[in-house]
Every structure is written in C-alpha cells, then in structure tokens.
C-alpha cells in the first residue's frame, strides 16, 4: 500500500516535470539559468554529504553501545554509503557545470533530467527509492509524508517559474 502511494506521488511529480519542460521550452520563457540553480543545489548536496557522514558515525556509535544489532548496523551503513556516493556524484557534476559557467537552461539540472528519464516508471525498486526519497513518515492516522531529495529545489524552481509566467 505504501509503495503504491510513493509510486503514485512520484508519477505525479514526473508529470509536473514534463509540464515544467513544456513551460521552459516555450518561446516566451526566460527563467533562471543553470548556474544560479547549480550553486544552490551544490550547497544543498554538500550539506547532504556531511549529513550522511554524520549518520554513518552515529549508527556506528549506536552499534558500539548495543542500541542496534550488527545486521541493522550494516543495513543502515549501506544505505548511508549509497546515498553519500550519489550525492558525491551530484556534487562533481554540479562543480563541473559551475566551472564551465555555461548559460544552459534549467532542464540541465541533474535531478530534473533524472525525473524526465523516469517518465515511464512502472514500479519502485531500491535504487529509485534511495535516489529520490529522503524520508517517508507514516503517522498513526495512516497519513503519509514523503520528503524527496530534490524537494527544496523543486519548490524553488516552481516558484521561480510561477513568478516568471505571471510577468509574461
């Protein structure tokens, strides 16, 4: 049930990414450029790398104190390593873009490109969840809150585009 909810939510986001692509490609659009967005994204990605490193250390300390089992330690550690590697790759890509200082459009941001690549997603797998989902919280009343790894940038991007389309 929760998998279906996450999959449907991700599909809705992917649909919005397609709408965003159409808006950006319209002749009247002159929104923010990749350089501006890449700087914000790089700061966020570096913060996530630090957070993953702290979480790895914390889970080790929990294991040493006997708060979690060896299996839990290895499972958490593997998840944190995978996310850290993903963020490091993102940081490298963003740093390259900033060095080039190319005035590319917003569709070149790594997470948006990835969302557009996933337009025909049929099922969730571990790789997609680790790459896209930061946190899922299930409340007692069965309400679910999903936080994505690209959440803040997504909101910033849509607010920028909304303001741009109002000006046109």
C-alpha positions as CSV (number, residue, x, y, z in Angstrom):
1,X,0.0,0.0,0.0
2,X,2.7,2.5,1.0
3,X,4.7,1.5,-2.1
4,X,1.7,2.4,-4.3
5,X,1.3,5.8,-2.6
6,X,5.0,6.6,-3.1
7,X,4.9,5.4,-6.7
8,X,1.8,7.5,-7.5
9,X,3.3,10.6,-5.8
10,X,6.5,10.1,-7.8
11,X,4.5,9.7,-11.0
12,X,2.7,13.0,-10.3
13,X,6.0,14.8,-9.8
14,X,7.3,13.3,-13.0
15,X,4.2,14.5,-14.8
16,X,4.8,18.0,-13.3
17,X,8.4,17.8,-14.5
18,X,7.1,17.2,-18.0
19,X,4.8,20.2,-17.7
20,X,7.8,22.2,-16.5
21,X,9.8,21.0,-19.5
22,X,7.0,22.3,-21.8
23,X,7.0,25.7,-20.0
24,X,10.7,26.1,-20.1
25,X,10.8,25.2,-23.8
26,X,8.1,27.8,-24.7
27,X,9.5,30.8,-26.6
28,X,8.3,33.3,-24.0
29,X,10.2,31.8,-21.1
30,X,13.4,33.4,-19.9
31,X,13.6,32.0,-16.4
32,X,16.6,31.3,-14.1
33,X,19.7,29.7,-15.6
34,X,21.5,26.6,-14.5
35,X,24.4,28.5,-12.9
36,X,22.2,30.1,-10.3
37,X,20.4,26.8,-9.6
38,X,23.6,24.8,-9.6
39,X,25.1,27.0,-6.8
40,X,22.0,26.5,-4.6
41,X,22.0,22.8,-5.4
42,X,25.7,22.4,-4.7
43,X,25.3,23.9,-1.2
44,X,22.4,21.5,-0.5
45,X,24.3,18.5,-1.9
46,X,27.4,19.2,0.2
47,X,25.2,19.6,3.3
48,X,23.7,16.2,2.5
49,X,27.1,14.6,2.1
50,X,28.0,15.9,5.6
51,X,24.7,14.7,7.0
52,X,25.4,11.2,5.5
53,X,28.8,11.1,7.1
54,X,27.4,12.1,10.5
55,X,24.7,9.5,10.2
56,X,27.3,6.8,9.4
57,X,29.3,7.8,12.5
58,X,26.1,7.9,14.6
59,X,25.0,4.5,13.5
60,X,28.4,3.1,14.4
61,X,28.2,4.7,17.8
62,X,24.7,3.1,18.3
63,X,26.1,-0.2,17.3
64,X,29.0,0.1,19.7
65,X,26.6,0.9,22.5
66,X,24.5,-2.1,21.7
67,X,21.5,0.0,20.7
68,X,21.2,-1.7,17.3
69,X,22.1,-5.1,16.0
70,X,25.0,-5.9,13.7
71,X,22.6,-6.6,10.8
72,X,20.9,-3.2,11.4
73,X,24.3,-1.5,11.5
74,X,25.3,-3.0,8.2
75,X,21.9,-2.2,6.6
76,X,22.0,1.5,7.7
77,X,25.6,1.8,6.8
78,X,25.0,0.5,3.3
79,X,22.1,2.9,2.8
80,X,24.1,5.9,4.0
81,X,27.1,4.9,1.8
82,X,24.8,4.6,-1.2
83,X,23.3,8.0,-0.6
84,X,26.7,9.5,0.1
85,X,28.1,8.2,-3.2
86,X,25.0,9.5,-5.0
87,X,25.5,13.0,-3.5
88,X,29.2,13.0,-4.3
89,X,28.5,12.2,-7.9
90,X,25.9,15.0,-8.0
91,X,28.4,17.4,-6.4
92,X,31.1,16.5,-9.0
93,X,28.6,17.2,-11.8
94,X,27.5,20.5,-10.3
95,X,31.1,21.6,-9.8
96,X,31.9,20.9,-13.4
97,X,28.9,22.9,-14.6
98,X,29.9,25.8,-12.4
99,X,33.4,25.8,-13.8
100,X,32.1,25.8,-17.3
101,X,29.8,28.7,-16.5
102,X,27.7,27.7,-19.4
103,X,24.3,29.5,-19.7
104,X,22.3,26.4,-20.1
105,X,18.6,26.3,-19.2
106,X,17.1,24.8,-16.1
107,X,16.4,21.4,-17.8
108,X,20.1,20.6,-17.3
109,X,19.8,20.2,-13.5
110,X,20.7,16.6,-12.7
111,X,17.6,15.7,-10.7
112,X,15.2,17.2,-13.2
113,X,16.9,15.3,-16.0
114,X,16.6,12.1,-14.0
115,X,12.9,12.7,-13.3
116,X,12.3,13.2,-17.1
117,X,14.2,9.9,-17.7
118,X,11.8,8.2,-15.3
119,X,8.6,9.2,-17.1
120,X,7.6,5.6,-17.8
121,X,8.3,4.2,-14.3
122,X,6.2,1.1,-13.6
123,X,7.5,0.0,-10.2
124,X,9.6,1.2,-7.3
125,X,12.9,-0.5,-6.6
126,X,15.6,0.1,-4.0
127,X,17.7,2.2,-6.4
128,X,14.9,4.6,-7.2
129,X,13.9,5.0,-3.6
130,X,17.4,5.7,-2.4
131,X,18.0,8.1,-5.3
132,X,14.7,10.0,-5.0
133,X,13.3,9.6,-1.5
134,X,14.9,11.3,1.6
135,X,12.3,10.2,4.2
136,X,8.9,8.7,4.5
137,X,6.9,9.3,7.7
138,X,3.8,7.3,8.4
139,X,1.6,8.8,11.1
140,X,-0.8,7.0,13.4
141,X,-3.8,8.2,11.4
142,X,-2.3,6.5,8.3
143,X,-1.3,9.8,6.8
144,X,2.0,9.7,4.9
145,X,4.5,12.4,4.4
146,X,7.1,11.9,1.7
147,X,10.2,14.1,1.6
148,X,12.3,13.9,-1.6
149,X,16.0,14.5,-2.1
150,X,15.2,17.3,-4.5
151,X,12.3,18.9,-2.6
152,X,13.6,22.4,-1.9
153,X,14.9,22.9,-5.4
154,X,11.6,21.6,-6.8
155,X,9.7,24.2,-4.8
156,X,12.2,27.0,-5.7
157,X,12.0,26.1,-9.3
158,X,8.2,26.1,-9.5
159,X,8.0,29.4,-7.5
160,X,10.5,31.0,-9.9
161,X,8.6,29.7,-12.9
162,X,5.3,30.8,-11.4
163,X,6.6,34.3,-11.0
164,X,8.1,34.3,-14.5
165,X,4.8,33.2,-16.1
166,X,3.0,36.0,-14.2
167,X,5.3,38.6,-15.7
168,X,4.8,37.4,-19.2
